[in-house]
Amino acid sequence: MKIDILTLFPEICRAPLSESMMKRAQENKTVDLRIHNLRDWTSDKHHIVDDAPFGGGQGMVMKPEPIFAAVEELKSKIQTLESKIVLMSPAGRRLDQQLATELSKDPHLIVICGHYEGVDHRVIEHLVDLEVSIGDYVLTNGAIAAVVLVDAVVRLLPGVLGHERSAADDSFSADLLEGPQYTRPAEFRGWKVPDVLLSGNHAEIAKWRKEQALKRTKANRPDLMA
C-alpha cells in the first residue's frame, strides 16, 4: 500500500508515524508512506497557501492551486495504481473501524490535511473522493487527524500486527468494545485475575470474554448496541 500525506506541518506527522508498528511496516515494505509539505507546490516566492474567504468572515481558507497541483503530480507518478483522495475535515464521515477497514483495501491513499477555516470548496467538489473526521471536535490542524487515520488503516494491513488475530479481536471489530485483559501477577494488592482465565478451558474463556465485551460496551458505549 502507498500513502501520501499532504500537510503544512510535516513534522507533526513524521514523528508518530516513525515509531513502533508504523516504523516496522515501512521497513518491511508493507506500506510506502511519504509525507509532503504542501508549500512545495506553491508558485509564488512567499509560498502562500491561504487567502481571505470571499464574502467575508474570520480566518483564512486554503487555496485550491497548490492542492490540485500536488495531488495531480502524485497521481501522475503512479499511474498503475488507483488513487483515493481523502480530506481530513470535521465535516467529513466519522472514522470508525469499518471505514478504516475499507480504506485499508485501497492501493493508494492521498491524505490532504486541512487547516485554517478549511479548504476552498472546489477541492471538495472536484478533487476529493472522501472527507473524513476523527470525531465531533475541532483540532488545530488536520495533520493530527491524518496520523490517527493512517495508524488505524496501516495496522489492518496483513503482517503489520504481531498476531494474525490481533486486528480481528480489537475493539469495534465486531461492533463491541474489547473485553478486559489481565497479565502476571495473578494477584496484585489483593486483586485477583478471574479464575476462568487461569482454567485453561478455552471455550469457557471465549464465553467469558464475549460476556465481558457485551457488559463493557453496554456500560461505556451503549450506542454501539443500538
C-alpha positions as CSV (number, residue, x, y, z in Angstrom):
1,M,0.0,0.0,0.0
2,K,1.2,3.5,-0.8
3,I,0.1,6.6,1.3
4,D,1.0,10.2,0.6
5,I,0.2,12.8,3.2
6,L,-0.1,16.5,2.1
7,T,0.3,18.9,5.1
8,L,1.7,22.3,6.1
9,F,3.2,20.6,9.1
10,P,5.2,17.5,8.1
11,E,6.9,17.0,11.4
12,I,3.6,16.6,13.2
13,C,3.0,13.5,11.1
14,R,6.6,12.3,10.7
15,A,7.4,11.7,14.4
16,P,4.5,9.4,15.5
17,L,4.5,7.6,12.2
18,S,8.1,6.7,12.6
19,E,7.7,4.6,15.7
20,S,6.6,1.1,16.7
21,M,4.4,-0.8,14.3
22,M,4.3,2.1,11.8
23,K,8.1,2.1,11.6
24,R,8.2,-1.7,11.1
25,A,5.5,-1.6,8.5
26,Q,7.6,0.9,6.4
27,E,10.9,-1.1,7.0
28,N,9.3,-4.3,5.7
29,K,7.7,-2.5,2.7
30,T,4.2,-3.3,3.8
31,V,3.4,0.4,3.4
32,D,5.2,3.1,1.4
33,L,4.5,6.2,3.4
34,R,5.5,9.7,2.2
35,I,4.9,13.0,4.0
36,H,5.0,16.1,1.8
37,N,5.0,19.8,2.6
38,L,2.1,21.4,0.6
39,R,4.1,24.6,0.3
40,D,6.4,22.8,-2.2
41,W,3.6,23.1,-4.8
42,T,3.1,26.9,-4.5
43,S,4.3,29.1,-7.3
44,D,5.0,32.4,-5.5
45,K,8.2,33.3,-3.7
46,H,6.4,33.5,-0.3
47,H,4.9,30.1,-0.6
48,I,1.4,31.3,0.2
49,V,-1.2,28.6,0.7
50,D,-4.1,30.5,2.1
51,D,-6.2,33.7,1.5
52,A,-9.2,35.5,2.9
53,P,-12.6,34.0,2.3
54,F,-14.9,35.5,-0.3
55,G,-18.0,37.1,1.3
56,G,-16.0,38.0,4.5
57,G,-15.6,36.1,7.7
58,Q,-13.0,35.2,10.2
59,G,-9.8,33.2,9.4
60,M,-8.2,32.1,6.2
61,V,-9.1,29.5,3.6
62,M,-6.6,27.1,1.9
63,K,-6.1,28.0,-1.7
64,P,-7.0,25.3,-4.4
65,E,-4.0,25.8,-6.7
66,P,-1.3,24.0,-4.6
67,I,-3.7,21.3,-3.5
68,F,-4.7,20.4,-7.1
69,A,-1.1,20.7,-8.3
70,A,0.2,18.3,-5.5
71,V,-2.5,15.7,-5.9
72,E,-2.2,15.7,-9.7
73,E,1.6,15.3,-9.6
74,L,1.4,12.5,-7.0
75,K,-1.2,10.6,-9.1
76,S,0.8,11.0,-12.2
77,K,3.8,9.3,-10.6
78,I,2.0,6.1,-10.0
79,Q,-0.5,5.7,-12.9
80,T,-0.6,1.9,-12.3
81,L,-2.4,2.4,-9.0
82,E,-5.9,3.7,-8.4
83,S,-5.7,6.6,-6.0
84,K,-8.3,7.6,-3.4
85,I,-8.1,11.3,-2.3
86,V,-9.1,11.8,1.4
87,L,-9.5,15.2,3.1
88,M,-9.3,15.3,6.9
89,S,-12.2,17.6,7.8
90,P,-14.5,18.0,10.8
91,A,-17.4,18.0,8.3
92,G,-16.5,14.5,7.0
93,R,-17.6,11.0,7.6
94,R,-16.7,9.9,11.1
95,L,-13.8,7.5,11.2
96,D,-14.6,4.1,12.6
97,Q,-13.3,0.6,12.3
98,Q,-15.5,-0.2,9.3
99,L,-14.1,2.8,7.4
100,A,-10.5,2.0,8.4
101,T,-11.1,-1.5,7.1
102,E,-12.5,-0.1,3.8
103,L,-9.6,2.2,3.3
104,S,-7.0,-0.5,4.1
105,K,-8.1,-2.2,0.8
106,D,-7.2,0.8,-1.3
107,P,-3.8,0.6,-3.0
108,H,-3.0,4.3,-2.8
109,L,-4.3,7.0,-0.4
110,I,-3.5,10.7,-0.8
111,V,-4.5,12.3,2.5
112,I,-4.9,16.1,2.5
113,C,-4.7,17.8,5.9
114,G,-7.0,20.8,6.3
115,H,-6.0,23.9,8.2
116,Y,-7.3,27.4,9.0
117,E,-11.0,27.6,8.2
118,G,-10.8,24.7,5.8
119,V,-10.1,24.3,2.1
120,D,-11.6,26.1,-1.0
121,H,-14.8,24.1,-1.6
122,R,-13.7,23.4,-5.2
123,V,-11.2,21.0,-3.8
124,I,-14.1,19.1,-2.2
125,E,-16.3,19.3,-5.2
126,H,-13.8,18.4,-7.9
127,L,-10.8,16.6,-6.4
128,V,-11.6,14.8,-3.1
129,D,-13.2,11.4,-3.0
130,L,-13.9,11.3,0.7
131,E,-14.0,13.7,3.7
132,V,-13.1,12.0,7.0
133,S,-13.4,13.3,10.5
134,I,-12.0,11.6,13.6
135,G,-14.6,13.0,15.9
136,D,-17.0,15.8,16.7
137,Y,-14.5,18.3,17.8
138,V,-12.1,20.7,16.1
139,L,-8.3,20.3,16.1
140,T,-5.6,22.9,15.4
141,N,-4.9,21.3,12.0
142,G,-5.6,18.2,10.0
143,A,-2.1,16.7,10.4
144,I,-3.0,15.3,13.8
145,A,-6.1,13.7,12.4
146,A,-4.2,12.3,9.5
147,V,-1.9,10.5,11.9
148,V,-4.9,8.8,13.5
149,L,-6.3,7.8,10.2
150,V,-3.0,6.4,8.8
151,D,-2.4,4.4,12.1
152,A,-5.9,3.0,12.1
153,V,-5.5,1.9,8.4
154,V,-2.0,0.6,8.3
155,R,-2.3,-1.7,11.4
156,L,-5.0,-3.6,9.4
157,L,-2.6,-4.5,6.6
158,P,-1.5,-8.1,6.6
159,G,1.7,-8.7,8.5
160,V,1.7,-5.4,10.4
161,L,0.5,-6.7,13.8
162,G,2.3,-9.5,15.5
163,H,-0.6,-11.9,15.7
164,E,-3.0,-12.6,12.8
165,R,-6.0,-12.4,15.2
166,S,-4.9,-9.1,16.8
167,A,-6.8,-6.8,14.4
168,A,-9.9,-9.0,14.3
169,D,-10.1,-9.1,18.1
170,D,-9.7,-5.3,18.6
171,S,-12.5,-3.1,20.0
172,F,-15.1,-2.2,17.4
173,S,-14.2,-5.0,15.0
174,A,-17.4,-6.9,16.0
175,D,-19.3,-3.8,17.0
176,L,-18.3,-4.3,20.6
177,L,-15.6,-3.0,22.8
178,E,-12.8,-5.4,23.7
179,G,-13.2,-7.1,27.0
180,P,-10.8,-6.7,29.9
181,Q,-7.3,-8.1,29.7
182,Y,-5.0,-9.3,32.5
183,T,-1.4,-10.5,32.9
184,R,1.0,-11.6,35.6
185,P,0.9,-11.5,38.6
186,A,-2.3,-13.4,39.1
187,E,-2.8,-11.5,42.3
188,F,-1.8,-7.8,42.8
189,R,-2.6,-5.9,46.0
190,G,-5.3,-8.4,46.8
191,W,-7.0,-8.1,43.4
192,K,-7.1,-11.5,41.6
193,V,-7.4,-12.4,38.0
194,P,-10.7,-14.0,37.2
195,D,-10.4,-17.8,37.8
196,V,-11.8,-18.6,34.3
197,L,-8.7,-17.1,32.7
198,L,-6.4,-19.4,34.7
199,S,-8.5,-22.5,34.0
200,G,-7.1,-23.5,30.6
201,N,-10.7,-24.1,29.3
202,H,-10.6,-22.2,26.1
203,A,-14.4,-22.5,25.4
204,E,-15.2,-21.0,28.8
205,I,-12.6,-18.3,28.4
206,A,-14.1,-17.3,25.0
207,K,-17.6,-17.3,26.5
208,W,-16.4,-15.1,29.4
209,R,-14.7,-12.7,27.1
210,K,-17.8,-12.3,25.0
211,E,-19.9,-11.7,28.1
212,Q,-17.4,-9.1,29.4
213,A,-17.3,-7.4,26.0
214,L,-21.1,-7.0,26.0
215,K,-21.1,-5.7,29.6
216,R,-18.3,-3.2,28.8
217,T,-20.0,-2.0,25.7
218,K,-23.3,-1.6,27.4
219,A,-21.7,0.5,30.2
220,N,-19.3,2.6,28.1
221,R,-20.8,2.7,24.6
222,P,-24.5,1.7,24.5
223,D,-24.8,3.5,21.2
224,L,-22.9,0.6,19.6
225,M,-25.6,-1.8,20.6
226,A,-28.5,0.2,19.1
